[in-house]
Amino acid sequence: MPSYVLLMTYTDEGLRNIRYLPQHVNAVRQAVEAAGGRLPNIYLTMGQYDLVGILEAPDDQTCASIALGLSSLGNVRSTTLKAFPEDELPQVVDSIPSLEDEFSRILQEFA
């Protein structure tokens, strides 16, 4: 299942409801599972983001609907990153197109 990183910041409403954070995390985890995904880890962080979650979802559309649903509750705003696991790195790198020849050809057209 594809993995995604959710970078979340509290809204004013989220800060007013901060005492309910453990219950909110539990409810979000249940909602993610009901949508066919998993939320194996969520971290309280210090810095630019307040929470970081690792989300697994069957596809990008499911991830997007989960992230939008989470943000629509009003406690957090999120940024979602698709994450490629280490074992997929060779395939990603091997599929990088060689643009050097094409770039040279285009430059010569303008010379």
C-alpha distances in whole Angstrom, upper triangle without the diagonal:
4,7,10,13,16,19,22,25,28,30,33,32,30,32,35,32,31,32,30,27,26,26,24,21,21,21,18,16,17,17,13,13,15,13,10,8,9,12,12,15,18,21,24,25,28,29,28,25,25,22,19,16,12,10,6,6,5,7,10,13,11,11,14,16,15,16,19,20,20,22,24,25,28,27,25,24,21,19,16,15,12,11,11,11,14,13,12,16,18,16,17,20,21,20,23,26,29,31,34,36,35,36,39,40,40,42,44,45,46,48
4,7,10,13,17,19,23,25,28,31,31,28,31,33,31,30,32,29,26,25,26,24,21,21,22,18,17,18,18,14,14,17,14,12,10,10,12,13,15,17,19,23,23,26,26,25,22,23,20,17,14,11,8,6,6,6,7,8,11,10,9,12,15,14,14,17,19,19,20,23,24,26,25,23,22,18,16,13,11,8,7,8,9,12,12,11,14,16,15,14,18,19,18,20,23,26,28,31,33,32,33,36,37,37,39,41,42,42,45
4,7,10,13,16,20,22,25,28,28,25,27,30,28,27,28,26,23,23,23,21,18,19,20,16,15,17,17,13,14,17,15,13,10,9,10,10,11,13,16,19,19,22,23,21,19,20,16,13,10,7,6,4,7,9,9,9,13,11,9,12,14,13,13,16,18,17,19,21,22,24,23,20,19,15,14,10,9,6,5,7,8,12,13,12,14,17,16,15,18,20,20,21,24,27,29,32,34,33,34,37,38,37,39,42,42,43,45
4,6,10,13,16,19,21,25,25,22,24,27,26,24,26,24,21,21,22,19,17,18,19,15,14,17,16,13,15,17,15,14,11,10,10,11,11,12,14,17,17,20,20,18,16,17,14,10,8,6,5,6,8,11,10,9,12,11,8,10,13,11,10,14,15,14,16,19,20,21,20,17,15,12,10,7,5,4,5,8,10,14,15,14,15,19,18,16,19,22,21,22,25,28,29,32,34,33,33,36,38,37,38,41,42,42,44
4,6,10,13,16,19,23,23,20,22,25,23,21,24,22,19,19,21,18,15,18,18,15,14,18,17,14,16,19,17,17,13,12,10,11,10,10,11,13,13,16,16,15,12,13,10,7,6,5,6,9,11,14,14,12,15,14,10,12,14,12,10,14,16,14,14,18,19,19,18,15,13,10,8,6,5,6,7,10,12,15,17,16,17,21,21,18,21,24,23,23,26,29,30,32,35,34,34,37,39,38,39,42,43,42,45
4,6,10,13,15,19,19,16,18,21,20,18,21,19,16,17,18,15,13,16,16,12,13,16,15,13,16,18,16,17,13,12,10,12,10,9,10,12,12,15,15,13,10,11,8,6,5,6,7,10,12,15,15,13,15,13,10,11,13,10,8,11,13,10,11,15,15,15,14,11,10,6,6,5,6,9,10,14,15,18,21,20,21,24,24,22,24,27,26,26,29,32,32,35,38,37,36,39,41,39,41,44,44,44,46
4,7,10,13,17,17,15,16,20,19,17,20,19,16,17,19,16,14,17,18,14,15,19,18,16,19,21,20,20,17,16,13,15,12,10,10,10,10,12,11,9,6,8,6,5,7,9,11,14,16,19,18,16,18,17,13,13,15,13,10,13,15,12,11,15,16,15,13,10,8,5,5,6,8,11,12,16,18,20,23,22,22,26,26,24,26,29,28,27,30,33,33,35,38,37,36,40,41,40,40,44,44,44,46
4,7,9,13,14,11,12,16,15,14,17,16,13,15,16,13,12,16,16,13,15,18,17,16,19,21,20,21,18,17,14,16,13,10,10,10,10,11,11,9,6,6,5,6,8,11,12,16,17,21,20,18,19,18,14,14,15,13,10,12,13,10,9,13,13,12,10,6,6,4,6,9,11,15,16,20,21,24,27,26,26,30,30,27,29,33,32,31,34,36,36,39,42,40,39,43,44,42,43,47,47,46,49
4,7,10,11,9,10,13,13,12,16,15,13,16,17,14,14,18,18,15,17,20,19,19,22,24,23,24,22,20,17,19,16,13,12,10,10,10,10,8,5,5,7,9,11,15,16,20,21,25,24,21,22,21,18,17,18,16,13,14,15,12,10,13,13,11,8,5,5,6,9,12,15,18,19,23,25,27,30,29,29,33,33,30,32,36,35,34,36,39,38,41,44,42,41,45,46,44,45,49,49,48,50
4,7,8,5,6,10,10,9,13,13,11,14,15,12,13,17,17,15,17,20,19,19,23,24,23,25,23,22,18,20,18,14,13,11,11,12,12,11,8,7,8,11,13,17,18,22,23,26,26,24,24,23,20,19,19,17,14,15,15,12,10,13,11,9,6,4,6,9,12,15,18,21,23,26,28,30,33,33,33,37,36,34,36,39,38,37,40,42,42,45,48,46,45,48,50,48,48,52,52,51,53
4,5,5,6,9,10,10,14,14,13,16,17,14,15,19,18,16,20,22,20,21,24,25,24,27,25,24,21,23,21,17,17,15,15,15,15,13,11,10,12,15,17,20,21,24,25,28,27,25,24,23,21,19,19,18,15,15,15,12,10,11,10,7,5,5,7,10,13,17,20,23,25,29,31,33,36,35,35,39,39,36,38,41,40,39,41,44,43,46,49,47,46,49,51,48,49,53,52,51,54
4,5,5,6,9,10,13,14,14,18,18,15,17,21,20,19,22,24,23,24,27,28,27,30,28,27,24,26,24,20,19,17,17,17,17,15,14,13,15,18,20,23,24,28,28,32,31,28,28,27,24,23,23,21,18,18,18,15,13,14,12,9,7,9,10,14,17,20,24,27,29,32,34,37,40,39,39,43,42,40,42,45,44,43,45,48,47,49,52,50,49,52,54,51,52,56,55,54,57
4,5,5,6,9,12,12,12,16,15,13,15,18,17,17,20,21,20,22,25,25,25,28,26,25,23,25,23,20,19,17,18,19,19,18,16,14,15,18,19,23,23,27,27,30,30,28,27,25,23,22,21,19,17,17,16,13,12,12,10,7,5,8,11,14,18,21,24,27,29,33,34,37,40,39,39,43,43,40,43,46,44,44,46,49,48,51,54,52,51,54,55,53,54,58,57,56,59
4,5,5,6,9,9,9,12,13,10,12,15,14,14,17,19,18,19,22,23,23,26,24,22,20,22,20,16,16,13,15,16,17,16,13,11,12,15,16,20,20,24,24,28,28,26,25,24,21,21,20,18,16,16,15,12,11,12,9,7,4,6,9,12,16,18,22,25,26,30,31,34,37,36,37,40,40,38,40,43,42,42,44,47,47,49,52,50,49,53,54,52,53,56,56,55,58
4,5,5,8,10,9,13,14,12,14,17,17,17,20,22,21,22,25,26,26,29,26,25,22,24,21,17,16,13,14,14,15,15,13,11,12,16,18,22,23,26,27,31,31,29,29,27,25,24,23,21,19,19,18,15,14,15,13,10,7,9,12,15,18,21,24,27,28,32,33,35,38,38,38,42,42,40,42,45,44,43,46,49,48,51,54,52,51,54,56,54,54,58,58,57,59
4,6,8,9,10,14,14,13,16,18,18,18,21,23,22,24,27,27,28,30,28,27,24,26,24,20,19,16,18,18,19,19,17,14,16,19,21,24,25,29,30,33,33,31,31,29,27,26,25,23,21,21,20,17,16,16,13,11,9,11,15,18,21,24,27,30,31,35,36,39,41,41,42,45,45,43,45,48,47,47,49,52,52,54,57,55,54,58,59,57,57,61,61,60,62
4,6,6,7,11,10,9,12,14,14,15,18,19,19,21,23,24,25,27,25,24,21,23,21,18,17,15,17,18,20,20,17,14,15,18,19,22,23,26,27,30,31,29,29,27,25,24,23,20,19,19,18,15,14,15,12,10,8,11,14,17,21,23,26,28,30,33,34,37,39,39,40,44,44,42,44,47,46,46,48,51,51,54,57,55,54,58,59,57,58,61,61,60,63
4,5,5,9,10,9,11,14,14,15,17,19,19,20,23,24,25,27,25,23,20,21,19,15,14,12,14,15,17,17,15,11,12,16,17,20,21,25,26,30,30,29,29,27,24,24,24,21,19,20,19,15,15,17,14,12,9,11,14,16,20,22,24,27,28,32,32,35,37,37,38,42,42,40,42,45,44,44,47,50,50,52,55,54,53,56,58,56,57,60,60,59,62
4,6,8,9,10,12,13,14,15,17,19,20,21,23,25,26,28,26,24,21,22,20,16,16,13,16,17,20,21,18,14,15,18,19,22,23,26,28,31,32,31,31,29,26,27,26,23,22,23,21,18,18,19,16,15,12,14,18,20,23,25,27,30,30,34,34,36,39,39,40,44,44,42,44,48,47,47,50,53,53,55,58,57,56,59,61,59,60,64,64,63,65
4,6,5,6,9,10,11,12,14,15,16,18,20,21,22,25,23,21,18,20,18,15,15,14,17,19,21,21,18,15,14,17,17,20,21,24,25,29,30,29,28,26,24,24,23,20,19,20,18,15,16,17,13,13,10,13,17,18,22,23,26,28,29,32,32,35,37,38,39,42,42,41,43,46,45,45,48,51,52,54,57,56,55,59,60,58,59,63,63,62,65
4,5,5,6,9,10,10,12,14,15,16,18,20,21,23,20,18,15,16,14,11,11,10,13,15,18,18,15,12,11,13,13,17,18,21,22,26,27,26,26,23,21,22,21,18,17,18,17,13,14,16,13,13,10,11,15,16,19,20,22,25,25,28,29,31,34,34,35,39,39,37,39,42,42,42,45,48,48,51,54,52,52,55,57,55,56,60,60,59,62
4,5,5,6,9,10,11,13,14,15,17,19,20,21,19,17,14,15,13,11,11,11,14,17,20,21,17,14,12,14,14,16,17,20,22,25,27,26,27,24,22,23,22,18,18,20,18,15,17,18,15,16,13,14,17,18,21,21,23,25,25,28,28,31,33,33,35,38,38,37,40,42,42,42,45,48,49,52,55,53,53,56,58,56,57,61,61,61,63
4,5,5,6,9,10,11,12,14,15,17,18,20,19,17,14,16,15,13,14,14,18,20,23,23,20,16,15,16,15,18,18,20,22,25,26,26,26,23,21,22,21,17,18,19,17,14,16,17,14,15,12,14,18,18,22,22,25,26,27,30,30,32,34,35,36,40,40,38,41,44,43,44,47,50,50,53,56,55,54,58,59,57,59,62,62,62,64
4,5,5,6,9,10,10,12,14,15,16,18,17,15,13,15,14,12,13,13,16,19,21,21,17,14,12,14,13,16,15,18,19,23,24,23,23,20,18,19,17,14,14,15,13,10,12,13,10,12,9,11,14,15,18,19,21,23,24,27,28,31,33,33,34,38,37,36,39,41,40,41,44,47,47,50,53,51,51,54,56,54,55,59,59,58,61
4,5,5,6,9,10,10,12,14,15,17,14,12,9,11,10,8,10,11,14,17,20,20,16,13,10,11,10,12,12,15,17,20,22,21,21,18,16,18,17,13,13,16,14,10,13,15,12,14,11,12,14,14,17,17,19,21,21,24,24,27,29,29,31,34,34,33,36,38,38,38,41,44,45,48,51,49,49,52,54,52,54,57,57,57,59
4,5,5,6,9,10,11,12,14,16,14,12,10,11,11,10,13,14,18,21,23,23,20,17,14,15,13,14,14,16,17,20,22,22,22,19,18,19,18,14,15,17,15,12,16,17,14,16,14,15,18,17,20,20,22,23,23,26,26,29,30,30,32,36,35,34,37,40,39,40,43,46,47,50,53,51,51,55,56,55,56,59,59,59,62
4,5,5,6,9,10,11,12,14,13,12,11,13,14,13,15,16,20,23,25,24,20,18,15,16,14,15,14,16,17,19,21,21,20,17,16,18,16,12,14,15,12,10,14,14,12,14,13,14,17,17,19,19,22,23,24,26,27,30,31,31,33,37,36,35,38,40,39,40,43,46,47,50,53,51,51,55,56,54,56,59,59,59,62
4,5,5,6,9,10,11,13,11,10,8,11,12,10,13,15,18,21,22,22,18,16,13,13,11,12,11,13,13,17,18,18,17,14,13,14,13,9,10,12,10,7,11,12,10,13,12,12,14,13,16,15,18,19,20,23,24,27,28,28,30,33,33,31,34,37,36,36,39,43,43,46,49,47,47,51,52,50,52,55,55,55,58
4,5,5,6,9,10,11,9,7,6,8,10,9,13,15,18,22,23,23,19,17,14,13,10,11,9,11,12,15,17,18,18,14,13,15,14,10,12,15,12,11,14,16,14,17,15,15,17,15,17,16,18,18,19,22,22,25,26,26,28,32,31,30,33,35,34,36,39,42,43,46,48,47,47,51,52,50,52,55,55,55,58
4,5,5,6,9,10,9,9,9,11,13,13,17,19,22,25,27,26,23,21,17,17,14,14,12,13,13,16,18,19,18,14,14,17,15,11,14,16,13,12,16,16,15,18,17,17,19,18,20,19,21,21,22,24,24,28,28,28,31,34,33,32,36,38,37,38,41,44,45,48,51,49,49,53,54,53,55,58,57,58,61
4,5,5,6,9,9,9,10,13,14,14,18,19,22,25,27,26,22,20,17,17,14,14,12,13,12,14,16,16,15,12,12,13,11,8,11,12,9,9,13,13,12,16,15,16,17,16,18,17,19,20,21,23,24,28,29,28,30,34,32,31,35,37,35,37,39,43,43,47,49,47,47,51,52,50,52,56,55,55,58
4,5,5,7,5,6,7,10,12,13,16,18,21,24,26,24,21,20,16,15,12,11,8,9,8,11,13,13,13,9,9,11,10,7,10,12,10,10,13,14,14,17,16,16,17,15,16,15,16,16,17,20,20,24,25,24,27,30,29,28,31,33,32,33,36,39,40,43,45,44,44,48,49,47,49,52,52,52,55
4,5,5,5,5,8,10,13,14,18,21,23,27,28,27,24,23,19,18,14,13,10,10,9,11,14,15,15,11,12,14,13,10,13,15,13,13,17,18,17,20,20,19,20,19,20,18,19,18,19,21,21,24,25,25,27,30,29,28,32,34,33,34,37,40,42,45,47,46,46,50,50,49,51,54,54,55,58
4,5,7,9,11,14,17,17,21,23,26,30,31,30,26,25,21,20,17,16,13,12,11,12,14,16,15,11,12,15,12,10,14,15,13,13,17,17,17,20,20,20,21,20,21,19,21,20,22,24,24,28,28,27,30,33,31,31,34,36,34,36,39,42,43,47,49,47,48,51,52,51,53,56,55,56,59
4,6,9,11,14,17,17,21,23,26,29,30,28,25,24,21,19,16,15,12,11,8,9,11,12,11,7,9,11,9,8,11,13,11,12,16,16,16,19,20,19,20,18,19,17,19,18,19,21,22,26,26,25,28,30,29,28,31,33,31,33,35,39,40,43,45,43,44,48,48,47,49,52,52,52,55
4,7,10,13,16,17,21,24,26,30,31,29,26,25,22,20,16,15,11,9,7,7,10,12,12,8,10,13,11,10,13,15,14,15,18,19,19,23,23,22,22,20,20,18,19,17,18,19,20,23,23,22,25,28,26,26,29,31,29,31,34,37,39,42,44,42,43,47,47,46,49,51,51,52,55
4,7,10,12,14,18,21,23,26,27,26,23,22,18,16,13,11,7,5,4,6,9,11,11,8,8,12,11,9,12,14,14,14,17,18,19,21,21,19,20,17,18,15,16,14,15,16,17,20,21,20,23,26,24,24,27,29,28,29,32,36,37,40,42,41,42,45,46,45,47,50,50,50,53
4,6,9,11,15,18,20,24,25,24,21,20,16,14,10,8,6,5,6,9,12,14,14,11,10,14,14,11,13,16,15,14,17,19,19,21,20,19,19,17,17,15,15,14,14,16,16,19,20,20,22,25,25,24,27,29,29,30,33,36,38,41,43,42,43,46,47,46,48,51,51,52,54
4,6,7,11,14,16,20,22,21,18,17,13,11,7,6,5,6,9,12,14,15,16,13,11,14,14,11,12,15,14,13,16,18,17,19,18,16,17,15,15,13,14,14,14,16,16,19,20,21,23,26,26,25,28,30,29,31,34,37,38,41,44,43,43,46,47,46,48,51,51,52,54
4,7,10,14,16,20,22,22,18,17,14,11,8,6,7,8,11,14,16,17,19,16,14,17,18,15,15,19,18,16,19,22,21,22,20,19,20,17,18,16,16,15,14,16,15,18,19,20,22,25,25,25,27,30,30,31,34,37,39,41,44,43,43,47,48,47,49,52,52,53,55
4,7,10,12,16,18,19,15,14,10,8,6,5,8,10,13,17,18,19,20,18,15,18,19,15,15,19,18,16,18,21,20,21,18,17,18,16,16,15,15,15,14,16,15,18,20,21,22,26,26,25,27,30,30,31,34,37,39,41,44,43,43,46,48,47,48,51,52,52,54
4,7,9,13,15,16,12,11,7,6,4,6,9,12,15,19,20,19,21,18,15,17,18,15,14,17,17,14,15,19,17,18,15,13,15,13,14,14,14,16,15,18,18,20,23,23,24,28,28,27,29,32,32,32,35,38,39,42,45,44,43,47,48,47,48,52,52,52,54
4,6,10,12,13,10,8,5,5,6,9,12,15,18,22,23,22,24,21,18,20,21,18,16,19,19,16,17,20,19,19,16,14,15,14,15,15,16,17,16,19,19,21,24,25,25,29,29,28,30,33,33,33,36,39,40,42,45,44,44,47,49,48,48,52,52,52,54
4,7,10,12,9,6,5,7,9,12,15,18,21,25,25,24,26,24,20,22,23,19,17,20,20,16,17,20,19,18,14,13,14,14,15,16,17,20,19,22,22,24,27,28,28,32,33,31,32,36,36,35,39,41,42,44,47,46,45,48,50,49,50,53,54,53,55
4,7,9,6,5,5,7,10,13,16,20,23,26,26,25,27,25,22,22,24,21,18,21,22,18,18,21,20,19,16,14,15,14,15,16,17,19,19,22,22,24,27,27,27,31,32,30,31,35,35,34,37,39,40,42,45,44,43,46,48,47,47,51,52,51,53
4,7,7,6,8,10,14,16,20,23,26,30,29,28,29,28,24,25,26,24,21,23,24,20,20,23,22,20,17,15,16,15,16,18,19,22,21,24,25,26,29,30,29,33,34,32,33,36,36,35,38,40,40,42,46,45,43,46,49,47,47,51,52,51,52
4,6,7,10,11,15,17,20,24,26,30,29,27,29,28,24,24,26,24,21,23,24,21,20,23,23,21,18,15,15,15,15,17,18,21,21,24,25,26,29,29,28,32,33,30,31,35,35,34,36,38,38,40,43,42,41,44,46,44,44,48,49,47,49
4,7,9,11,14,17,19,23,25,28,27,25,26,26,22,22,24,22,18,20,22,19,17,21,21,18,16,13,12,12,12,14,15,19,19,23,24,25,29,28,27,31,32,29,30,34,33,32,34,36,36,38,41,40,38,41,44,42,42,45,46,45,47
4,6,7,11,14,16,20,22,25,24,22,24,23,19,19,21,19,15,17,19,15,14,18,18,16,13,10,10,9,10,12,13,17,17,21,22,24,27,27,26,30,31,28,29,33,32,31,34,36,36,38,42,41,39,42,44,42,43,47,47,46,48
4,7,10,14,16,20,22,26,25,23,25,23,20,20,21,18,16,18,18,15,14,17,16,15,11,9,10,10,12,14,16,19,19,23,24,26,29,29,29,32,33,30,32,36,35,34,37,40,40,42,45,44,43,46,48,46,47,50,51,50,52
4,7,10,12,16,18,22,22,21,22,20,17,18,19,16,13,16,16,13,13,16,15,15,11,9,10,9,11,12,14,16,17,20,21,23,26,26,26,30,30,28,30,34,33,33,36,38,39,41,44,43,42,45,47,46,46,50,50,50,52
4,7,10,13,16,20,20,18,20,18,15,16,18,15,12,16,16,13,14,17,17,17,14,11,11,9,10,10,11,13,13,16,17,19,22,22,23,26,27,25,27,30,30,29,32,35,36,38,41,40,39,43,44,43,44,47,48,47,50
4,6,10,12,16,17,16,17,15,12,14,15,12,11,14,15,12,13,17,16,17,15,12,13,10,10,9,10,12,12,15,15,18,21,21,22,25,25,24,26,29,29,29,32,35,36,38,41,40,40,43,45,43,44,48,48,48,50
4,7,10,14,14,14,16,14,11,14,15,12,12,15,16,14,16,19,19,20,18,15,15,12,12,10,10,10,9,12,12,15,17,17,19,22,22,21,23,26,26,26,30,33,34,36,39,38,38,41,43,42,43,47,47,47,49
4,6,10,11,11,13,11,8,11,12,9,10,13,14,12,15,17,18,19,18,16,15,12,12,9,10,9,10,12,13,16,18,17,19,23,22,21,24,26,25,26,29,33,34,37,39,38,38,42,43,42,43,46,47,47,49
4,7,9,10,12,10,8,12,13,11,12,15,15,15,17,20,20,22,21,19,19,16,15,12,12,10,10,11,12,15,16,15,18,21,20,19,23,25,24,25,28,32,33,36,38,37,38,41,42,41,43,46,46,47,49
4,5,7,9,6,6,9,10,9,11,14,14,14,17,19,20,22,22,20,19,16,16,12,12,10,11,13,14,18,18,17,19,22,21,20,23,25,24,25,28,32,33,36,38,37,37,41,42,41,43,46,45,46,49
4,7,8,7,8,11,12,11,14,16,16,17,20,21,22,25,25,23,22,19,18,15,15,12,13,14,15,18,18,17,20,22,20,19,23,24,23,25,27,31,32,36,37,36,37,40,41,40,42,45,45,46,49
4,6,5,6,9,10,11,12,14,16,17,19,20,22,24,24,22,21,18,17,13,13,10,12,13,15,18,18,16,19,21,19,18,22,23,21,22,25,28,29,33,34,33,34,37,38,37,39,42,41,42,45
4,5,5,6,9,10,10,12,14,15,16,18,20,22,23,20,18,15,14,10,10,8,11,13,15,19,19,17,19,22,19,18,21,23,20,21,23,27,28,31,33,31,32,35,36,35,37,40,39,40,43
4,5,5,6,9,10,10,12,14,15,16,19,21,22,20,18,16,15,12,13,12,15,17,19,23,23,21,23,25,23,21,25,26,24,25,26,30,30,34,36,34,34,38,38,37,39,42,41,42,45
4,5,5,6,9,10,10,12,14,15,17,19,20,19,18,15,15,12,14,12,15,17,19,22,23,21,23,26,24,23,26,28,26,27,29,33,33,37,39,37,37,41,41,40,42,45,44,45,48
4,6,5,6,9,10,10,12,14,16,18,18,16,15,12,11,9,10,9,12,14,16,20,21,19,21,24,23,21,24,26,24,25,28,31,32,35,37,35,36,39,40,39,41,44,43,44,47
4,5,5,6,8,10,11,12,15,16,17,15,13,11,10,8,10,11,14,17,19,23,24,22,23,26,25,22,26,28,25,26,28,31,31,35,37,35,35,39,39,37,39,43,42,42,45
4,6,5,6,8,10,10,13,15,16,15,14,12,13,11,14,14,17,20,22,26,27,25,26,30,28,26,29,31,29,30,31,35,35,38,40,38,38,42,43,41,43,46,45,45,49
4,6,5,6,9,10,11,14,14,13,12,11,12,10,13,13,16,19,21,24,26,24,26,29,28,26,29,31,29,30,33,36,36,40,42,40,40,44,44,43,45,48,47,47,50
4,5,5,6,9,10,12,12,10,9,7,8,7,11,12,15,18,20,24,25,24,25,29,27,25,28,31,29,29,31,35,35,38,40,38,38,42,43,41,43,46,45,45,48
4,5,5,6,9,10,12,10,9,8,10,10,13,15,18,21,24,27,29,27,28,32,30,28,31,33,31,31,33,36,36,39,42,39,39,43,43,41,43,47,46,45,49
4,5,5,7,9,11,11,11,10,13,13,16,17,20,23,25,29,30,29,30,34,32,30,33,36,34,34,36,40,39,43,45,43,43,46,47,45,47,50,49,49,52
4,5,6,8,8,7,8,8,11,11,15,17,19,22,24,28,29,28,30,33,32,30,33,35,34,34,36,40,40,43,45,43,43,47,48,46,47,51,50,50,53
4,5,6,7,6,5,6,10,11,15,17,20,23,26,29,31,30,30,34,33,31,33,36,34,34,36,39,39,42,45,42,42,46,46,44,46,49,49,48,51
4,5,8,8,8,10,13,14,18,20,23,27,29,32,34,32,34,37,36,33,36,39,37,37,39,42,41,45,47,45,44,48,49,46,48,51,50,50,53
4,6,8,9,11,15,16,20,22,24,28,30,33,35,34,35,39,38,35,38,41,39,39,41,45,44,47,50,48,47,51,52,49,51,54,54,53,56
4,6,8,11,14,16,20,23,25,29,31,34,36,35,36,39,39,36,39,41,40,40,42,45,44,47,50,48,47,50,51,49,50,54,53,52,55
4,7,10,14,16,19,22,24,28,29,32,35,34,35,38,38,35,38,41,40,39,42,45,44,47,50,48,47,51,52,50,51,54,54,53,56
4,6,10,12,16,19,21,25,26,29,32,31,31,35,35,32,34,37,36,36,38,41,41,43,46,44,43,47,48,46,47,51,51,50,52
4,7,10,14,17,19,23,25,28,30,29,29,33,33,30,32,35,34,33,35,38,37,40,43,41,40,44,45,43,44,47,47,46,49
4,6,10,13,15,19,21,24,27,25,26,29,29,26,28,31,30,29,32,35,34,37,40,38,37,41,42,40,41,45,45,44,47
4,7,10,13,16,19,22,24,23,23,26,26,23,25,28,27,26,28,31,31,33,36,34,34,37,38,36,38,41,41,40,43
4,7,9,13,16,19,21,19,20,23,22,20,22,25,24,23,26,29,29,32,34,33,32,36,37,35,37,40,40,40,43
4,6,10,13,15,18,16,16,20,19,16,19,22,20,20,23,26,26,29,31,30,30,33,35,33,34,38,38,38,40
4,7,10,13,15,13,13,17,16,13,16,19,18,18,21,24,24,27,30,29,29,32,33,32,34,37,37,37,40
4,6,9,12,10,11,14,14,12,15,17,17,17,20,23,25,27,30,29,29,33,34,33,35,38,38,39,41
4,7,8,6,7,11,10,9,12,14,14,15,18,21,23,25,28,28,28,31,32,32,34,37,37,38,40
4,6,6,7,10,11,10,13,15,16,17,20,23,25,28,30,30,30,33,35,35,36,39,40,41,43
4,5,5,8,10,10,11,14,15,16,20,22,25,27,29,30,30,33,34,35,36,39,40,41,42
4,6,7,8,10,11,13,14,16,20,22,25,27,29,30,30,33,35,35,37,39,40,41,43
4,6,5,6,9,10,11,13,17,19,22,24,26,27,27,30,32,32,34,36,37,38,40
4,5,5,6,8,10,11,15,17,20,22,24,24,25,28,29,30,31,34,35,36,37
4,5,5,6,9,10,14,16,19,20,22,23,24,26,28,29,30,33,34,35,37
4,6,5,6,9,12,15,18,20,22,22,23,26,27,28,30,32,33,34,36
4,6,5,7,10,13,16,18,20,20,21,24,25,26,27,30,31,32,34
4,5,5,9,11,14,16,18,19,19,22,23,24,25,28,29,30,32
4,6,8,10,13,15,17,18,19,21,23,24,25,27,29,30,32
4,6,9,12,15,16,16,18,20,21,22,24,26,27,28,30
4,7,9,11,14,14,14,17,18,19,21,23,24,25,27
4,6,9,10,10,12,14,15,16,18,20,21,22,24
4,6,7,8,9,11,13,14,15,17,19,20,22
4,6,5,6,8,10,10,12,14,15,17,18
4,6,5,6,9,10,11,12,14,16,17
4,5,5,6,9,10,11,13,15,15
4,5,5,6,9,10,11,13,15
4,5,5,6,9,10,11,13
4,5,5,6,9,10,11
4,6,5,6,9,10
4,5,5,7,9
4,5,5,6
4,5,5
4,6
4
